[in-house]
Structures are given as C-alpha cells and as structure tokens.
Amino acid sequence: MTTTILSDLFLGLNILVLERIEVGLFRVTAQPPSWLQRFCSQTLRFGMNMLIPQEEFAFLENFLFDAEDFWSENRTGKLSSGLWSQKNLNGYEEQLEAYALCVNDSKVLLIELAEDKFKYKQHLIQAGREQQLNYQQLLKDNQRKEVLVNCIIHDIAGQLNAINCCLALLEFENLTDKGKENLEIARKQSIKQEMLIRNILDAFSYEVRSLENFIIDIDTAPDILRAVEETIELFKATFALTNQQLQLAANVDRTADWKVVGEQSRLDRIITNLVENAYRHSSEDSTVTINLQAEAEYILFTIDDEGEGVPAEMSNNLFQKFSQGQNRAGRGGIGLYFCRMTIERWGGNIGYLPRPEGGSRFWFRLPRPFRNE
C-alpha cells in the first residue's frame, strides 16, 4: 500500500524515480511520468531496467560522474544537476533537472520536468534585464541633470564675476567709512557665493563622487590645527560685525601632531562650511568654540555654538543633499552634504549633537595617517 502511494505521489509530481543497479544501469521504481516517452524510443514501465547514458539521455552523462562519487560516499541530502535543456524525440527543447540521493542502502536518481522552474528563472532574468535598463536610464537622466546644473552655475558664476569687478572698482572711489564697511560686507558675501557655487558643482560632479586622491602618509598629510587657525583668522572680521567671537578651545595642545587623512584644500572647505553654519545660526554677542581631541587612531573635531539648535525632526536629514534648517538660512543645503560625502570617503564620520546648555555641536572624526615605509 505504501509503495503504491509513493508511486502515485511521484507520478503526480511528474518525477521519474530510478534506482541505481550498477554503473549506468537503473531500474524504474515508480510508475514513470508520461513525458518520459517524449525522450525514449522504447516504452518503459514500472520495474523495467534502463541504461543511462544512452542516446536519448546523453544529457545525464556528466552529472552521473558526480552522482557516482555522491553515492559511493553515502552522503546525506541531495545532489542537484541544475536545470538543463534537452531536445525530445520531436526536436523540441524541454527543461529537466536531476537529483542524486542515498535512501537507506539504495542509490536513487530522480528526474523531473522543470518547465515551471525554467519559466520562473527566465522571468527573473528578464526582470533583472529590465532593472538594468532602468538603472542605465536613471544614469542618463542624472547626467542630463548634471549638465543642466553645470550650465546654470556657469551662468551664475559669470554674473558674479561681473559683480566682483564692480566691487573692485568701488575700492578706488572716495567712500565714507560707512560705505567702506558696506563694501567689505558685500565682498565677504561675494566670497560666500563663490563657495556656494563650488559646493554645488562638487555635489553634482563625478569628481567628488570618486574622491580617491587623498593623503594617508603622515609626512605629507594635512594639518587640521593649521586649517582651524587659518579659518579663525579668515572669519575674524565677519564675526566682529555682529559682536560674535570665534575661538579655539584653550586646552588644545598646539605642539601635538594634528595631521589627518585627507586633502588640505578640501579639509579647509569642510571647516569653513561648519564655521559659516555656526555663524549663521548664532545670535549676536555669542561665542563659537572649536576644539580638537586626539584619540588613538582618530582626530575628533568639534564646533559648538550658542544658537537655538536644530529641531529634532530635522536632525536626521542635516547631512542630506538640499537639506536646510528651520529658518532656511542655509545656501542651498549643499554644505553639510559636501562635508559628509568627503569625510566618509576619507574613512571618517560626521554628526550633530544638541548641547545640553543650548546650541549645537557639529563634529567629525578623521583617521590619523600612517607612516609610509
């Protein structure tokens, strides 16, 4: 009764069940499925012997070499041949799959018609091709957008250059003290706009996406303390206009080694972006403090301001492209994105923390360079 049930079960599953008698000789141990006759010129029934490989079943020849090793070692589980295509007696291709198993002392070979598996595999392949085409189209769309952005920025840069020329000519005019002060403010704002243009170009260019050229040799790596000191000097006048103060923390050891992995000009721009961010979001008569801390393998940079801080719902998106603060005081939402992209490329990380006493702390950590032997 059990044998009959198993035979009917395999027949219902469209699986041919063979028991190995000796090398190349098998016995049909269950009622064979109807598809078998499309491959065999003789009529095979339950209990009959058949030779494999023979002309109709030459596709099994290579698999049986592996199956013999599997059976001789009496392994557990099953060994699959994988899907293959085979022409039937009418010349049409069909898909089959074979399995070798050890059942007690018997060596069993199962062969199934795998048309559904083949169709599913083809479906996956087709879906993969469609995804690839969609991806290629997305790349083309992004390239077109980048070309458009670069054209727009080029036009903006041209107009800004004309403005700078006019500002330069005004220096030769007989201006009042107030006029000179306004001229200086205009020049500083012009410099900021130039930086914004560079940031936008960086954010959309392939050059920044492949920032592979940076220094990891301790002898030539950039000095983050020098970059901080130069930035503080650069912004001294800007902060003075609003009675703000930009300072280096008193506990920073100026004699220590402050070299980091990176590239000096980009490091300067990262620090400048963070200082500008602190300046824009700080109130008058407040202080912005930069600190450096030496760790075993990293240098930690922090910049603390006394502003209103960042709302919790915005903090998770601060370093995304085109993200801006609550009062939209940023210039395009590019600066922090550029910082994150560059620092992560150099093997570091960057983040934001609210200060318990109020204000914001932006920080980044860069690895120390090693000596190139």
C-alpha positions as CSV (number, residue, x, y, z in Angstrom):
1,M,0.0,0.0,0.0
2,T,2.8,2.4,0.9
3,T,4.7,1.6,-2.3
4,T,1.6,2.3,-4.3
5,I,1.1,5.6,-2.6
6,L,4.7,6.7,-3.2
7,S,4.5,5.6,-6.8
8,D,1.3,7.6,-7.3
9,L,2.9,10.6,-5.5
10,F,5.9,10.7,-7.7
11,L,3.7,10.3,-10.8
12,G,1.6,13.2,-9.6
13,L,4.7,15.3,-9.2
14,N,5.8,14.4,-12.7
15,I,9.1,12.8,-11.3
16,L,10.9,9.8,-12.8
17,V,12.3,7.6,-10.0
18,L,15.2,5.4,-10.8
19,E,17.3,3.1,-8.5
20,R,20.9,2.5,-9.5
21,I,21.7,-1.1,-10.0
22,E,25.3,-0.7,-11.3
23,V,27.2,2.0,-13.1
24,G,25.0,3.2,-16.0
25,L,22.1,0.7,-15.2
26,F,19.0,1.8,-13.4
27,R,15.6,0.3,-12.5
28,V,12.3,2.2,-12.8
29,T,11.0,2.0,-9.3
30,A,7.8,4.0,-9.7
31,Q,5.2,4.5,-12.4
32,P,7.1,6.7,-15.0
33,P,5.5,10.0,-15.9
34,S,4.1,10.5,-19.4
35,W,6.8,13.0,-20.5
36,L,9.4,10.2,-20.4
37,Q,8.1,8.8,-23.7
38,R,9.0,12.0,-25.4
39,F,12.6,11.2,-24.8
40,C,12.8,7.3,-25.0
41,S,12.1,5.3,-28.2
42,Q,11.2,2.3,-26.1
43,T,8.2,2.0,-23.7
44,L,9.4,1.9,-20.1
45,R,7.3,0.6,-17.2
46,F,7.5,0.1,-13.5
47,G,10.2,-2.5,-12.7
48,M,12.0,-2.3,-16.0
49,N,15.7,-1.6,-16.4
50,M,17.2,1.2,-18.5
51,L,20.7,2.3,-19.4
52,I,21.9,5.8,-18.8
53,P,23.5,7.3,-20.7
54,Q,22.1,6.1,-23.9
55,E,21.4,8.3,-26.9
56,E,18.1,9.6,-25.6
57,F,19.6,10.5,-22.2
58,A,23.1,11.7,-23.1
59,F,22.5,14.9,-21.1
60,L,22.9,13.0,-17.8
61,E,26.4,11.6,-18.6
62,N,28.4,14.4,-16.9
63,F,26.1,14.6,-13.9
64,L,26.4,10.8,-13.3
65,F,30.1,11.2,-12.7
66,D,29.4,13.4,-9.8
67,A,26.5,11.3,-8.7
68,E,28.7,8.2,-8.5
69,D,31.0,10.0,-6.1
70,F,28.0,11.1,-4.1
71,W,26.6,7.6,-3.8
72,S,29.9,5.9,-3.1
73,E,30.4,8.2,-0.1
74,N,26.8,7.7,1.1
75,R,26.3,11.4,1.6
76,T,23.2,13.0,3.2
77,G,21.0,15.4,1.5
78,K,20.8,15.6,-2.3
79,L,23.0,16.5,-5.3
80,S,21.3,18.6,-8.0
81,S,22.3,18.7,-11.6
82,G,20.8,22.1,-12.1
83,L,18.4,23.0,-14.9
84,W,19.4,22.0,-18.5
85,S,17.6,22.0,-21.8
86,Q,17.3,18.8,-23.9
87,K,15.7,18.1,-27.2
88,N,12.9,15.5,-27.2
89,L,12.3,12.9,-30.0
90,N,10.3,15.5,-31.9
91,G,13.2,18.0,-31.8
92,Y,11.6,20.4,-29.3
93,E,13.6,21.6,-26.3
94,E,12.4,20.9,-22.8
95,Q,13.9,21.6,-19.4
96,L,14.8,19.0,-16.9
97,E,16.6,18.6,-13.5
98,A,18.1,15.5,-11.8
99,Y,18.8,14.7,-8.2
100,A,21.0,12.0,-6.7
101,L,20.0,10.7,-3.2
102,C,21.0,8.0,-0.8
103,V,17.9,6.3,0.7
104,N,19.0,3.7,3.3
105,D,21.1,1.3,1.2
106,S,19.6,2.4,-2.1
107,K,21.1,4.9,-4.6
108,V,18.3,6.9,-6.1
109,L,18.2,9.1,-9.2
110,L,15.2,11.5,-9.6
111,I,14.5,13.3,-12.8
112,E,11.8,15.9,-13.1
113,L,10.3,18.0,-15.9
114,A,11.3,21.5,-14.8
115,E,9.2,23.7,-17.1
116,D,7.8,25.9,-14.3
117,K,11.3,26.4,-12.7
118,F,12.7,27.3,-16.1
119,K,9.9,29.9,-16.7
120,Y,10.5,31.4,-13.3
121,K,14.2,31.6,-13.9
122,Q,13.6,33.2,-17.3
123,H,11.2,35.6,-15.5
124,L,13.9,36.6,-13.0
125,I,16.4,37.1,-15.8
126,Q,14.0,39.3,-17.7
127,A,13.2,41.3,-14.6
128,G,17.0,41.7,-14.0
129,R,17.4,43.0,-17.5
130,E,14.6,45.4,-17.1
131,Q,16.1,46.7,-13.8
132,Q,19.5,47.1,-15.6
133,L,17.8,49.1,-18.4
134,N,16.0,51.3,-15.8
135,Y,19.3,51.8,-14.0
136,Q,21.0,52.9,-17.2
137,Q,18.2,55.2,-18.0
138,L,18.5,56.7,-14.5
139,L,22.2,57.3,-15.0
140,K,21.4,59.1,-18.3
141,D,18.8,61.2,-16.6
142,N,21.2,62.2,-13.9
143,Q,23.9,63.0,-16.4
144,R,21.4,65.4,-18.2
145,K,20.5,67.0,-14.9
146,E,24.2,67.5,-14.1
147,V,24.8,69.1,-17.4
148,L,21.9,71.4,-16.8
149,V,23.1,72.3,-13.3
150,N,26.6,73.0,-14.5
151,C,25.2,75.3,-17.3
152,I,23.1,77.2,-14.7
153,I,26.0,77.5,-12.3
154,H,28.3,78.7,-15.1
155,D,25.9,81.5,-16.0
156,I,25.6,82.4,-12.3
157,A,29.4,82.4,-11.9
158,G,29.7,84.8,-14.9
159,Q,27.3,87.3,-13.4
160,L,29.1,87.0,-10.0
161,N,32.4,87.7,-11.7
162,A,30.9,91.0,-13.1
163,I,29.7,91.9,-9.6
164,N,33.2,91.3,-8.2
165,C,34.7,93.6,-10.8
166,C,32.3,96.4,-9.9
167,L,33.1,95.9,-6.2
168,A,36.8,96.1,-7.0
169,L,36.3,99.4,-8.9
170,L,34.4,100.8,-5.9
171,E,37.6,100.5,-3.8
172,F,39.0,103.4,-5.8
173,E,36.1,105.6,-5.1
174,N,36.1,108.2,-2.3
175,L,33.8,106.3,0.1
176,T,32.6,107.2,3.5
177,D,33.6,105.0,6.4
178,K,30.1,103.5,6.3
179,G,30.4,103.0,2.6
180,K,33.7,101.1,3.1
181,E,32.1,99.0,5.7
182,N,29.2,98.1,3.4
183,L,31.7,97.4,0.6
184,E,33.6,95.0,2.8
185,I,30.4,93.2,3.7
186,A,29.5,92.9,0.0
187,R,32.9,91.5,-0.7
188,K,32.5,88.9,2.0
189,Q,29.1,87.9,0.8
190,S,30.5,87.6,-2.7
191,I,33.2,85.2,-1.4
192,K,30.4,83.1,0.3
193,Q,28.5,82.9,-3.0
194,E,31.6,81.7,-4.8
195,M,31.9,79.0,-2.2
196,L,28.3,78.0,-2.7
197,I,28.9,77.7,-6.4
198,R,31.9,75.4,-5.8
199,N,29.9,73.3,-3.3
200,I,27.0,72.9,-5.8
201,L,29.4,71.9,-8.6
202,D,31.1,69.4,-6.2
203,A,27.8,67.9,-5.2
204,F,26.8,67.2,-8.8
205,S,30.2,66.3,-10.3
206,Y,31.7,62.9,-10.7
207,E,35.0,64.2,-9.4
208,V,33.7,64.4,-5.8
209,R,31.9,61.1,-6.0
210,S,35.2,59.5,-6.7
211,L,37.4,61.3,-4.2
212,E,40.1,58.8,-4.2
213,N,43.0,61.2,-4.3
214,F,43.8,61.9,-0.7
215,I,46.8,61.6,1.5
216,I,47.3,58.9,4.1
217,D,51.1,59.3,4.5
218,I,51.9,61.1,7.8
219,D,54.8,63.1,6.2
220,T,52.5,64.9,3.7
221,A,49.1,64.6,5.3
222,P,47.1,67.8,6.0
223,D,47.3,69.5,9.5
224,I,43.9,70.1,10.9
225,L,45.1,72.5,13.6
226,R,46.6,74.7,10.9
227,A,43.4,74.6,8.9
228,V,41.4,75.6,12.0
229,E,43.8,78.5,12.9
230,E,43.6,79.9,9.3
231,T,39.8,79.7,9.3
232,I,39.6,81.5,12.6
233,E,41.8,84.3,11.1
234,L,39.7,84.4,7.9
235,F,36.4,84.9,9.8
236,K,37.7,87.2,12.5
237,A,36.2,90.3,10.8
238,T,33.0,88.6,9.9
239,F,32.3,87.6,13.5
240,A,33.3,91.0,14.7
241,L,30.5,92.6,12.7
242,T,27.9,91.0,15.0
243,N,30.0,91.1,18.2
244,Q,30.4,87.3,18.0
245,Q,33.6,85.5,18.9
246,L,35.2,82.6,17.1
247,Q,37.9,80.9,19.2
248,L,40.0,77.7,19.6
249,A,39.5,75.9,22.8
250,A,42.1,76.7,25.4
251,N,43.0,73.1,26.1
252,V,44.2,72.3,22.6
253,D,47.9,71.4,22.6
254,R,49.4,73.4,19.7
255,T,52.7,71.3,19.9
256,A,50.9,68.0,19.2
257,D,50.7,66.2,15.9
258,W,47.3,67.1,14.4
259,K,47.7,65.5,10.9
260,V,44.8,63.6,9.5
261,V,43.9,61.6,6.4
262,G,42.6,63.8,3.7
263,E,43.5,66.7,1.3
264,Q,44.3,70.2,2.6
265,S,42.1,72.3,0.4
266,R,39.0,70.1,0.9
267,L,39.7,70.0,4.6
268,D,39.8,73.8,4.7
269,R,36.5,73.9,2.9
270,I,34.9,71.5,5.4
271,I,36.0,73.5,8.4
272,T,34.9,76.7,6.6
273,N,31.4,75.2,5.9
274,L,31.0,74.3,9.6
275,V,32.2,77.7,10.8
276,E,29.8,79.5,8.4
277,N,27.0,77.3,9.5
278,A,27.7,78.1,13.2
279,Y,27.9,81.9,12.3
280,R,24.6,81.9,10.5
281,H,22.7,80.2,13.4
282,S,24.3,82.1,16.3
283,S,22.9,85.2,17.9
284,E,24.8,88.4,18.5
285,D,27.3,88.6,21.4
286,S,27.7,84.8,21.3
287,T,30.8,82.6,21.1
288,V,31.6,79.7,18.7
289,T,34.3,77.4,20.0
290,I,36.3,74.9,18.0
291,N,38.0,72.0,19.8
292,L,40.4,69.2,18.7
293,Q,40.8,66.0,20.6
294,A,43.5,63.4,19.9
295,E,42.3,59.7,20.0
296,A,44.3,56.6,19.5
297,E,43.6,56.3,15.7
298,Y,41.5,59.3,15.1
299,I,41.3,63.1,15.5
300,L,38.0,64.5,16.8
301,F,36.9,67.9,15.6
302,T,34.0,69.7,17.4
303,I,32.4,73.1,16.9
304,D,30.0,74.4,19.5
305,D,27.7,77.4,19.0
306,E,25.2,79.1,21.3
307,G,22.3,79.3,18.9
308,E,18.8,77.8,19.0
309,G,19.9,74.3,18.0
310,V,18.3,72.1,15.4
311,P,14.8,70.8,15.8
312,A,14.7,67.0,16.5
313,E,12.6,66.3,13.4
314,M,15.3,67.9,11.2
315,S,18.4,66.5,12.8
316,N,18.3,63.2,10.9
317,N,18.4,64.9,7.5
318,L,21.0,67.6,8.2
319,F,23.6,65.9,6.0
320,Q,21.4,65.1,3.1
321,K,21.5,67.0,-0.2
322,F,19.4,70.1,-0.2
323,S,18.6,69.9,3.5
324,Q,18.2,73.2,5.3
325,G,17.5,74.4,8.8
326,Q,14.2,75.7,10.1
327,N,14.7,79.3,9.0
328,R,16.2,78.2,5.7
329,A,19.2,80.4,6.4
330,G,21.5,77.9,4.5
331,R,22.6,78.5,1.0
332,G,21.1,75.6,-1.0
333,G,21.5,72.8,1.6
334,I,24.8,71.7,0.0
335,G,27.5,72.5,2.5
336,L,26.8,69.7,5.1
337,Y,26.2,67.2,2.3
338,F,29.6,68.0,0.9
339,C,31.2,67.6,4.3
340,R,29.6,64.2,4.9
341,M,30.4,62.9,1.5
342,T,34.1,63.9,1.7
343,I,34.7,62.8,5.3
344,E,33.1,59.4,4.8
345,R,35.3,59.0,1.6
346,W,38.3,59.6,3.8
347,G,37.3,56.9,6.3
348,G,35.8,59.2,8.9
349,N,32.3,60.1,10.1
350,I,30.4,63.2,10.9
351,G,27.4,64.1,13.1
352,Y,25.4,66.5,15.1
353,L,24.5,66.7,18.8
354,P,22.3,69.2,20.7
355,R,24.2,70.9,23.5
356,P,22.6,70.5,27.0
357,E,23.2,74.2,27.7
358,G,21.6,75.2,24.4
359,G,23.0,75.5,20.9
360,S,24.6,72.9,18.6
361,R,27.6,70.8,18.4
362,F,28.7,69.6,15.0
363,W,31.6,67.1,14.9
364,F,33.6,64.9,12.6
365,R,36.3,62.3,13.2
366,L,39.1,61.6,10.7
367,P,41.7,58.8,10.9
368,R,45.3,59.6,11.7
369,P,47.7,58.9,8.8
370,F,50.3,56.2,9.0
371,R,54.0,56.5,8.1
372,N,54.7,55.3,4.6
373,E,57.7,52.9,4.9
